[in-house]
Amino acid sequence: MGTKKNFVLDTNVILHDYNCLKNFQENDIYLPIVVLEELDKFKKGNEQINFNAREFVRELDLITDDKLFTDGAPLGEGLGKLFIKTSDADSPKVHESFPVRKPDHLILGVVESLTRKYPKMKNILVTKDVNLRMKARSIGLLCEDYINDKVVNVDVFEKSNEVFEGISPELIDRIYSSRDGLDISEFDFKDIIRPNECFILKSDRSSVLARYNPFTHSVIKVSKSKNYGIEPRNAEQSFAFEILNDPNVKLVALTGKAGTGKTLLALAAALGKLTDYKQVLLARPIVALSNKDLGFLPGDATEKVAPYMQPLFDNLNVIKRQFASNSTEVKRLEDMQKSEQLVIEALAFIRGRSLSETYCIIDEAQNLTPHEIKTIITRAGEGTKMVFTGDIQQIDQPYLDSQSNGLVYMIDRMKDQNLFAHVNLVKGERSQLSELASNLM
């Protein structure tokens, strides 16, 4: 056990993870009263942060006792105490450097007054706000990000699938001729391959697209199958269709930059599997909803979020354009939309809905916290498949980054599970111009 520390929490830590009080081991936690005031503003609403604010206040209610403001309330076995701090009188550095009385500066005041009161202890501000961390450092206060759910290694998002060279030509011929594939034990890479991982096998005269199927313990050939008029344009897209089409793989992550076809492939695969599911649901979080500006837009809730949903309808229109406008395929899609067998909407609107026998696609999942993704996955009922797509370089949430967002967290936690598969799409397929801009700008 190390030296005991004091941690001062910023509001954004609680909105990111309402269970955060349990993650500081035996150290004491200080909540500035201004944080509780800020939480109060977030309690109303249907967004995940509103839910987190309400849950945290409920948790707080359970541990509240009269000593919260004086001796601290014990948080439980193996944990420290929780204090609520009302005054920052002893913080001359903060007052001098940041004279404006605003929540951030009041929080810094609490950190400074603790630092003066307990000079031999580490008194650390925990915030997901980079600017506030810079302010703290500028006056010599200790600070850190909330890293409880940060993923250390994100290299996996830089590279495409593995390519195994020097495979014997006979093995590759046998994969082509065998319907059920070959036992994984026949391959040298058997110890490093993950469940449902897709890769290319090459010999000096042939190659094959393959996948390790953990349900049959075999390496099988991946075919370039077409889904609802959409054909894979490269090996990565063939791999995506392979796992999107397998009903045994219940949870899929498709990552890649803009233009790699993530959402289009997922939607096409879902539509190709209509007979296996009662409903296809395509949703995305609306990051701007937490921004007050949206409230001033005209129209009801559906009209306000329509512009944010447009990219999803664009993908549906790409699929419709593969067929003649009067074809049975297009008519079927329109009928599905009318009967709500195909639903495209904001993620906030699906909360509370039962997700059984649903092919559920969550787009822009890099803008969700680990807790939000967990909440969505735990809603999956029988016969439901969940697909999360996203680009970890395109995060619009101010307090998430490429290591702490829910998409990378899910991939990191699930990577060795048979029910899960991840394909990273590196090759852009929109246009030469789109690819160039994505790489160079």
C-alpha positions in Angstrom: 0.0 0.0 0.0 1.4 3.4 -1.0 1.3 6.7 0.8 -2.3 7.9 1.2 -3.4 10.8 -1.1 -6.3 13.3 -1.2 -8.2 13.5 -4.5 -10.4 16.5 -5.4 -13.0 15.6 -8.1 -14.2 17.8 -10.9 -17.8 17.6 -12.1 -16.8 16.0 -15.5 -15.3 13.0 -13.7 -18.7 12.2 -12.2 -20.6 12.8 -15.4 -18.2 10.4 -17.1 -18.5 7.7 -14.5 -21.0 8.0 -11.7 -19.4 5.0 -9.9 -16.1 6.9 -9.7 -16.0 7.1 -5.8 -15.2 3.4 -5.7 -12.1 3.7 -7.8 -9.7 5.6 -5.5 -8.7 2.7 -3.2 -7.9 3.8 0.4 -7.4 7.5 -0.6 -9.7 10.2 0.6 -12.0 12.1 -1.9 -13.0 15.7 -1.6 -16.0 17.1 -3.4 -16.1 20.9 -3.7 -19.6 22.2 -3.0 -19.6 23.9 -6.4 -19.4 20.4 -8.0 -22.7 19.5 -6.4 -24.2 22.8 -7.6 -23.0 22.0 -11.1 -24.4 18.5 -10.9 -27.7 19.9 -10.0 -27.9 21.6 -13.5 -27.4 18.3 -15.2 -30.1 16.3 -13.3 -32.9 17.0 -15.8 -32.9 15.5 -19.2 -32.6 12.2 -21.1 -29.0 12.2 -22.1 -26.5 9.7 -20.5 -24.8 12.6 -18.6 -28.2 13.5 -17.0 -28.7 9.9 -16.0 -25.1 9.8 -14.5 -25.8 13.0 -12.5 -29.0 11.6 -11.0 -27.3 8.2 -10.2 -24.4 9.9 -8.5 -26.7 12.1 -6.4 -28.6 8.9 -5.3 -25.3 7.2 -4.4 -24.3 10.3 -2.4 -27.6 10.2 -0.6 -26.9 6.6 0.6 -23.5 7.6 2.2 -24.5 11.0 3.5 -24.0 11.5 7.2 -23.4 14.6 9.4 -19.6 14.0 9.3 -19.4 14.6 5.5 -18.4 18.3 6.1 -16.1 17.7 9.1 -14.5 14.2 9.6 -15.6 12.6 6.3 -18.0 9.7 5.6 -16.4 6.3 5.1 -16.9 4.9 1.6 -16.7 1.2 2.5 -14.3 -1.7 3.0 -10.8 -0.9 1.6 -11.8 2.6 0.5 -11.1 6.1 2.0 -13.5 8.8 3.2 -15.6 11.3 1.3 -15.5 15.0 2.3 -17.6 17.8 1.0 -15.6 21.1 1.0 -17.4 24.3 1.3 -14.7 26.9 1.8 -11.6 27.8 -0.2 -10.5 30.7 2.1 -6.9 29.5 2.3 -6.0 29.7 -1.4 -4.1 33.0 -2.1 -2.4 31.7 -5.3 -5.7 30.9 -7.0 -7.2 34.2 -6.0 -4.2 36.1 -7.3 -3.8 34.2 -10.6 -7.5 33.6 -11.3 -9.5 36.4 -9.6 -12.8 35.7 -11.4 -15.0 33.5 -9.2 -16.2 30.7 -11.4 -16.6 27.0 -10.8 -13.2 25.9 -12.2 -11.4 28.4 -10.0 -13.4 27.5 -6.9 -12.4 23.9 -7.5 -8.7 24.9 -7.8 -9.2 26.8 -4.5 -10.1 23.6 -2.7 -7.0 21.9 -4.1 -4.8 24.7 -2.9 -6.3 24.9 0.5 -5.8 21.1 1.0 -2.2 21.5 -0.2 -1.6 24.1 2.4 -3.4 22.1 5.1 -1.6 18.8 4.3 1.8 19.8 2.9 3.2 16.3 3.4 0.5 14.6 1.4 -0.2 14.5 -2.3 -3.3 16.6 -2.9 -4.4 15.9 -6.5 -7.1 17.5 -8.7 -8.8 14.8 -10.9 -10.4 16.4 -14.0 -11.0 15.4 -17.7 -10.7 19.1 -18.6 -7.3 19.7 -20.2 -7.5 23.5 -19.7 -8.2 23.1 -16.0 -5.2 20.8 -15.7 -3.0 23.5 -17.4 -4.3 26.1 -14.9 -3.6 23.8 -12.0 0.0 23.2 -13.2 0.6 26.9 -13.8 0.3 27.6 -10.1 2.1 24.4 -8.9 -0.9 22.2 -8.0 -0.9 18.5 -8.7 -3.5 17.2 -11.2 -4.3 14.2 -13.4 -6.9 12.8 -15.8 -9.4 10.2 -14.6 -7.7 7.2 -16.1 -9.7 4.3 -14.5 -11.1 3.2 -17.9 -8.2 4.4 -20.2 -6.9 1.8 -22.7 -3.1 1.8 -22.8 -2.4 0.3 -26.2 -4.3 1.8 -29.1 -1.8 0.7 -31.8 -4.4 -1.8 -33.1 -6.3 1.1 -34.7 -3.3 2.1 -36.8 -3.0 -1.2 -38.8 -5.0 -3.3 -41.1 -5.4 -7.1 -40.8 -2.4 -9.4 -40.2 -0.8 -11.0 -43.3 1.0 -14.3 -42.6 3.6 -15.0 -45.3 5.5 -18.2 -46.1 2.4 -20.5 -45.6 2.7 -23.8 -47.4 0.8 -23.8 -50.7 -0.8 -27.2 -49.9 -2.4 -25.7 -46.7 -3.9 -22.9 -48.8 -5.2 -25.3 -51.4 -6.8 -27.4 -48.6 -8.5 -24.2 -47.2 -10.0 -23.5 -50.6 -11.3 -27.1 -51.0 -12.5 -27.6 -47.4 -16.0 -26.3 -46.6 -15.4 -26.4 -42.8 -11.8 -25.1 -42.9 -8.7 -26.6 -41.2 -8.1 -27.1 -37.5 -6.2 -24.1 -36.0 -3.6 -26.5 -34.6 -2.2 -26.9 -38.1 -0.9 -23.3 -38.1 2.1 -21.8 -36.4 0.2 -18.7 -35.3 -2.3 -20.6 -33.3 -1.2 -19.1 -30.0 -1.4 -15.4 -31.1 -4.6 -15.4 -33.0 -7.7 -13.9 -31.4 -11.3 -15.3 -31.7 -12.9 -14.2 -35.0 -9.7 -12.5 -36.2 -9.5 -12.2 -40.0 -6.2 -12.3 -41.9 -4.5 -13.0 -45.2 -2.5 -16.2 -45.7 0.2 -16.1 -48.4 2.4 -18.7 -50.0 4.9 -18.2 -52.8 2.2 -18.9 -55.4 -1.2 -18.3 -53.8 -3.1 -16.4 -51.1 -6.4 -16.7 -49.3 -8.6 -14.4 -47.1 -9.2 -16.3 -43.9 -10.8 -16.1 -40.4 -10.3 -18.0 -37.2 -13.7 -19.4 -36.2 -13.5 -20.0 -32.4 -16.8 -22.0 -32.4 -15.3 -24.7 -34.6 -11.6 -24.1 -33.8 -10.9 -23.8 -37.5 -9.3 -21.5 -40.0 -12.0 -20.9 -42.7 -11.9 -19.2 -46.1 -13.6 -15.8 -46.2 -15.6 -15.3 -49.4 -16.4 -12.0 -51.1 -20.1 -12.0 -50.5 -22.5 -9.3 -51.6 -25.1 -7.9 -49.1 -28.2 -6.1 -50.4 -26.5 -4.8 -53.5 -23.3 -3.7 -51.8 -20.1 -5.5 -52.8 -16.9 -5.5 -50.8 -14.2 -3.4 -52.5 -11.2 -4.8 -50.7 -10.1 -7.5 -48.3 -11.0 -5.5 -45.1 -14.5 -5.0 -46.3 -14.8 -8.7 -47.1 -13.7 -9.4 -43.5 -16.3 -6.9 -42.2 -19.1 -8.7 -44.1 -17.8 -12.1 -42.8 -18.3 -11.2 -39.2 -21.3 -9.0 -39.7 -23.0 -12.0 -41.4 -22.2 -14.6 -38.7 -25.1 -14.9 -36.3 -22.8 -16.5 -33.7 -20.8 -13.3 -33.4 -23.2 -11.2 -31.2 -21.0 -8.1 -30.7 -19.0 -6.4 -33.5 -16.7 -3.3 -33.6 -15.9 -1.7 -36.9 -13.3 1.0 -36.7 -11.7 3.2 -39.3 -11.5 6.8 -40.6 -14.1 8.5 -42.6 -14.8 7.0 -46.0 -13.8 3.4 -45.2 -17.4 2.2 -45.4 -18.1 1.2 -41.8 -21.7 2.3 -41.5 -22.6 1.3 -45.1 -21.2 -2.2 -44.6 -23.0 -2.7 -41.3 -26.4 -1.5 -42.7 -26.1 -3.6 -45.9 -25.2 -6.7 -43.8 -28.2 -6.0 -41.5 -30.6 -5.7 -44.5 -29.1 -8.9 -46.0 -30.2 -10.7 -42.8 -33.7 -9.5 -42.5 -35.2 -12.9 -42.1 -33.2 -13.5 -38.9 -34.2 -10.4 -37.0 -37.5 -8.7 -36.2 -36.0 -5.2 -36.5 -33.0 -3.3 -37.8 -32.1 -0.4 -35.6 -29.5 2.3 -36.7 -28.7 5.0 -34.1 -26.1 7.5 -33.2 -25.4 9.7 -30.2 -26.1 13.4 -30.6 -23.1 15.1 -29.0 -24.5 18.6 -29.6 -27.5 17.8 -27.5 -25.6 18.6 -24.3 -25.0 22.0 -25.9 -27.7 24.4 -25.0 -27.7 25.9 -28.6 -29.8 23.0 -29.9 -32.6 24.0 -27.6 -33.0 27.2 -29.7 -33.4 25.4 -33.0 -37.0 25.4 -34.3 -39.1 22.3 -34.3 -39.9 19.4 -32.1 -37.4 16.9 -30.8 -37.4 14.8 -34.0 -36.9 17.9 -36.2 -34.1 19.2 -34.0 -32.1 16.0 -34.4 -32.9 15.4 -38.1 -29.7 17.1 -39.4 -27.6 14.9 -37.1 -29.3 11.8 -38.5 -28.9 12.7 -42.2 -25.6 10.7 -42.6 -27.5 7.6 -41.7 -30.2 8.3 -44.2 -27.4 9.0 -46.8 -26.1 5.4 -46.3 -29.6 4.0 -46.7 -29.9 6.0 -50.0 -26.6 4.6 -51.3 -28.1 1.1 -50.8 -31.4 2.1 -52.4 -29.5 3.4 -55.5 -28.1 -0.1 -56.1 -31.6 -1.0 -57.4 -34.1 0.5 -59.8 -36.4 2.9 -58.0 -39.5 0.7 -58.7 -37.7 -2.6 -57.7 -39.0 -4.9 -55.0 -35.9 -4.3 -53.0 -36.5 -0.5 -52.7 -40.2 -1.0 -52.1 -39.3 -3.5 -49.3 -37.0 -1.0 -47.7 -39.7 1.7 -47.8 -42.3 -0.7 -46.3 -39.9 -1.6 -43.5 -39.4 2.1 -42.6 -43.2 2.6 -42.5 -43.8 -0.5 -40.3 -40.8 0.5 -38.1 -39.0 -2.8 -39.0 -36.2 -0.5 -40.0 -35.6 2.4 -37.6 -33.1 5.2 -37.9 -33.0 7.6 -34.9 -31.0 9.3 -32.2 -29.5 7.1 -29.5 -31.3 9.1 -26.8 -34.7 8.0 -28.2 -33.9 4.2 -27.9 -33.3 4.3 -24.1 -35.8 2.2 -22.3 -36.6 0.2 -25.4 -36.3 -3.6 -25.4 -33.7 -4.9 -27.9 -34.6 -8.5 -28.6 -34.2 -10.1 -32.0 -32.8 -6.8 -33.3 -29.8 -6.1 -35.5 -28.6 -3.0 -33.7 -26.0 -0.6 -35.2 -24.6 2.2 -33.1 -22.8 4.7 -35.3 -20.2 7.2 -34.0 -19.6 5.1 -31.0 -16.3 6.8 -30.2 -18.4 9.6 -28.7 -19.8 7.3 -26.0 -18.3 6.8 -22.6 -17.4 3.2 -21.4 -20.4 3.3 -19.1 -22.8 4.3 -22.0 -21.6 1.5 -24.1 -21.9 -1.0 -21.3 -25.5 0.3 -20.7 -26.4 -0.3 -24.4 -24.8 -3.8 -24.5 -26.5 -4.9 -21.3 -29.9 -4.1 -22.9 -29.3 -6.8 -25.6 -32.0 -9.4 -25.4 -32.2 -12.9 -27.0 -31.4 -13.0 -30.7 -29.9 -9.5 -30.8 -26.7 -8.6 -32.6 -24.9 -5.4 -31.8 -22.5 -3.5 -34.1 -20.6 -0.4 -33.0 -18.9 1.7 -35.6 -16.6 4.6 -35.2 -13.4 6.6 -35.9 -11.3 7.1 -32.7 -9.6 10.1 -34.3 -12.9 11.9 -34.7 -14.1 12.5 -31.1 -16.5 15.4 -30.6 -17.0 14.9 -26.8 -14.9 17.4 -24.9 -13.9 14.9 -22.1 -13.2 11.8 -24.2 -10.0 11.0 -26.1 -8.7 8.1 -28.2 -7.8 6.1 -25.1 -10.8 6.8 -22.8 -13.8 6.5 -25.2 -16.3 3.7 -24.9 -15.4 2.1 -28.3 -11.8 1.4 -27.5 -12.7 0.4 -24.0 -15.2 -2.2 -25.3 -12.7 -3.6 -27.9 -10.0 -3.8 -25.2 -12.2 -5.6 -22.7 -13.9 -7.9 -25.3 -11.0 -8.8 -27.6 -10.6 -12.5 -26.3 -14.3 -13.4 -26.2 -15.8 -15.8 -28.8 -18.9 -13.7 -29.2 -16.9 -10.6 -30.2 -15.1 -9.5 -33.4 -13.2 -6.4 -34.4 -12.3 -5.3 -37.9 -10.2 -2.1 -38.4 -10.8 -0.6 -41.9 -7.8 1.4 -43.1 -8.4 1.7 -46.8 -10.6 4.6 -47.8 -13.2 3.8 -50.5 -15.1 7.1 -50.9 -12.9 8.7 -53.5 -9.3 9.5 -54.2 -9.8 13.0 -53.0 -11.5 11.9 -49.7 -8.6 9.4 -49.1 -6.0 12.1 -49.8 -7.6 14.6 -47.4 -8.0 12.0 -44.7 -4.3 11.1 -44.8 -2.7 14.5 -45.4 -4.8 17.1 -43.6 
